[in-house]
Amino acid sequence: MKKIILFILIAFVIISCEDIIFPELVTNDPIIVVDAWINDKNEKQTIFLSTTQDYLDSSSVELITGANIIVEDDNGNTFEFIEETDGNYVWYPNSQDTIIGIVGTNYNLKIEYENKVIEASSTMNRTSTIDSINFVEGEFPDVGSYYAEFWSQENIGLGDAYWVKAWKNGELLASSKEIIACIDAGATSMGIEVDGGTFIPPIRRSITQFEKDDNDDFLSPFKFGDSLYVEIHSITLEAFYFLYMAKIQINRRGGFSELFSVSLANLPTNIVIANNTNIPILGFFCVSSVSGKGNILDEDELNRIEKAKRKW
């Protein structure tokens, strides 16, 4: 009985000593973020400017207005990006002859904003041409499910890097899991050589994404009538590393395992504030050459699947 009373007294003391702490978190000055991924497609090109927020700040991102943005290539061509809406600066090609896009050309970005001169450079590298987009028959989650893959003969020669993007029924597969980037024909990290030939299965099949219904059951990735459009964007090795690190940080699971993980840090950047390099800046500038192709899971495609006996 004495032990029980003693235990209750100890528990009461512990509970009564509990204080609620409201730590004062350090607030940091906003950092400029430059989202400048442009390409040689004959369509509107956009550069997005914003600033960072504190970690627990749930308000909308602050957009940067009033900046002057120019991209210039080493052939003397100048492309002026005009502010269309807050934070969005755009350039429209006038014709096929005025697109941003000569493989092997260097491009220089210059942004002037609040007495800051922001600069970056990127080379447009060669891309890999997509030969076809094929739907195939599968057995998961059920017999009669359909998957997809793209076929492309990767360029011979080490050092190419690519960002694969896919649109299902016109909607970009844009979650962190769909950041599909590789070096050469399929290396997903530095130091691995997979050069030439077709892209390895994990890359060419990565455009197949499994979703679940309201009952948490898997659905067939594609069904009759679905369309799929795929692009391969050439990127620099520095851009590949940026995407690689972004995917790692976005997909961190948290929990006990984080005790043994590398601490979160700002992503690498190729952008500087030229007139004051001590001021931090975030984002990336990359100029890509793009190859694209699409397909529809229609009657003709079903006949091709059956004739070629396409199955995984």
N, C-alpha and C positions, 0 to 999 in steps of 0.2 A: 504494500500500500504506500509506503514511504517513497519507493522508487517511482510509482506512478505519479504521486504528487510532485516529486522532484522533476520528472520529465515535463509535466504540465507547466511548471514554473519556468523551466529553461525555454520551452517553446514560446511562452508568453513574453519573456525577455527578448528573444530573437525577433519576434513579430513586432513588438513595441519599438524596437530599434531600427526598423526598416524606414528609410527615408526615400521619398520620390525625388529623383534628380532630373533637372531640366538643363542639360549641358548647352552651353553657348557654342554653336558651330561657327567655324570661321567662314566668313563670306569672302569670296574672291571677286576681283574685277572681271567683268565679262571678257571673253577672248573671242576674237573674230574667227568665224568658221567659213571656209571657202569650199564650196562643192562645185568643182569645175571638171566634169567628165563630158567631153564633147567628142564628136566623131565626124566621119565623112558621109553620113547619110544626107540625102537631099531633103532635109526637113529642118524645122526650127531647132536651134541649139540654145541651151539654157545654162547659165551659171547662177548659182544660188548663194546668197550671202546672208549670214545670220550671226548671232553671238551665243556663247554658252550660257547656261544657267547653273545656279548652285544645285547640288545633288538632290536636295529635298524640295526644290522649287517646282511646283506643279503648274505654274502659269505657262502661257503660250510662249513659244520661242520668239525672241525679239529679232525682227528682220532689219537688215541694213538697207537704208535708202540713201540716195544722193551720191552714189559712187560712180566713178568713171572707169570703164573696163575696155581694154583693147587686147586682142590677141594678134600677134604678128609672126609670120613665118620667116625663115632665113632667105626667102626669095623676094622679100620686100612687100609681100601682100599683107594688108591690114584688115582686121575684122573687128568692127566696133559693136559691142554689146550694149543695147539700150534698155533702160529700166522699163519693163512692161507693167509689172505690179510690184508691190513692196517685196524687196528681197530677190526678185526674179529679173535677171538681165538676159536679154535674148538677142540673137542674130538670125536673120532669115537669109537663106541663099537666094540669089536672084535667078539663077539658072544652074544647069548641071556643070557649067564651066566655073562657077563661083563657089562651089562647095569647099569646105575645109577638108582637104584630103589629098596629099601626095605622100605615098609611103616613102620613108627615109628622110622626110623633112622635119626640121626642128621648129617647134612653136614656142613662143614666149608670151606669157601672160603678164599683164601689168594692170594693177588696180590702184586707183588713187582715191583715198577716203580719209577725211579728217586729218590732213597733213601727213598721212601715212602712205608710203609707196610700197605696195605689195607685189612681189614678183615670183614667178615660177617658170619652169621650162619642161617640155616633154617632146619626145620624138614619136612620130607616128610609125609604128612597126607594121610589118606585114601580118595579115590575118590568115586563117585557114578556111578555104572555101567549103561550104556545106554541099555535099553531093545529094543527100536525100534525107527525108524524115520518114521513118517507118513505124507503123503500128504493128504490134505483135500480140499473139494470144498468150494468155497466162492462166494459171490455176489458183492464184491467190488474189483476193480472199475466197473466190469461188471459180469453178470452171466457167469459162466464157468471159473472164476478165480481160481487159486490154491494157497493154503498156506501150511505151514509145521509146525510141532511141534515134539519135542522129548519126549520120555517117559522114566522115570528113577525113581526107588524107592529109595528115599534118605535114608541115614543111620540114624538109631535111635540114639539119643544122641546129645545134644546141643554142638555147637562150631565148627562144620564143615564149611568150606568155599570153594567156587568153582568159577572158571572162565570158562564160556562156550564160545567156539569158533566154528565158522561155515565157511565152504567153499562151495560156489555155483559154480558149474562147474569148480572146482579146484582152484577158486580164493577166498582168505581169505576175509571175510567181516571185514575190518580192520579200518573203520572210528570210530571216537569217539562215535558215537551213538551205535556202535556194541560192546562196552565194556560191556559185560553181566556178572556181578559178583553178587553173592548172598551168604548169610549165611544160612546154613541148606537148607530147602526146598523152600526158596524163599524170605527171609528177605533181603531187599536191604539197610538197615541201621542198626547201632548198637542198641541194646535194644529191638528189635522185635523178638519174638520167633515163628518160623514156622518149626517145627521139624518133621522128618519122613514123610511117605507117598510119593506121587508123587509130583514133583515140581509144584508149583502153575502156572496157565495159563500164567500170564505175563512173567514168566521166560521160560517155555517150548515153548512158542510161539514167543519168542523174536528173534528166528532165521529166522522169516519171516520179510523181509525188503521191504518196498515199494519204488519203484523208479519212476521217471517221464521221459516222452519222450521229444522231442525237443519242443513240444507245451505246455509243463508244465502240461500234463495230466498224471494221475497215470496209471501205468502198472500193470498187474497181476504179483505178486512176482515170480511165477514159471509158466513155460509152458512145454508142452510135450517135453520130451527128456532131461530136466534139471536134474542134479545130485546135491545132497546135502550130505555133510559129516559133522558130528558134533562131537566135543570132549568136555568132562568135565574134567578140570584140577583141582586137589585139590590144594588149596593154604592156607597159614596161615592167621590168622585174621589180622595180620599186613599187609600182602600183599593185602588183601581185602580193607583195609582202604586206602592204597596207590592208588589202582585203583579207589576207590570211589572218592577220592580227585582229581585225575587226570581227571576223567570224568566231575566233577563240573567245574574245571578251563578251560578245553578245550571248554566246551559248553556254556561259558558265552556269553550273547548276547550283552553286552555293552549298551550304551545309558544312559538315566536318571536313570534307576533302579540300575545302578552300584553305585550310591551315597549311597545306603543303603546296599551294599553287603560287605562281608568280603574282605579285600585287597588281591591281588594276593601274593602268597608266594611260596617258594620252597616246593616241595612235601616232605612228610616224607620219611625217609630212615632207613634201618637197617644196613647200611654200615658205617664203621668208618676208619679213618687213625690212626691205632693203635699207631704208634710212634710219632704222633703229632695230638691229638684230637682237637686242635684249628683250624686246616685247614678244611674248609667245603668240603663236598663231596655229590654227588647226585646219585640217582639210587636205584636199589633194587636187592636183591638176594633171589630167591625162587626156591625150588625143588619140583616138582609136580609129582603125580601119575596120569595117563591119561587113560580114557575110551573113546573109539571112535566107531562110527557106521555110515553107510551111506545108501542112498537109491536113486533110479532113478525113475523119473516120466515117466514110460513106460506103455505099454499095461497091463501088470500084475498088476501094481499099480493102474491103472484106474479101473480095475475090482475089486480090493480090496476096493477102495473108494466107488464104487457103491454098492457092496455087504454089506459093513458095514454101508452104508449111512453116511459117514463121512462128516460133514458140520459144519461150524462155523456160 
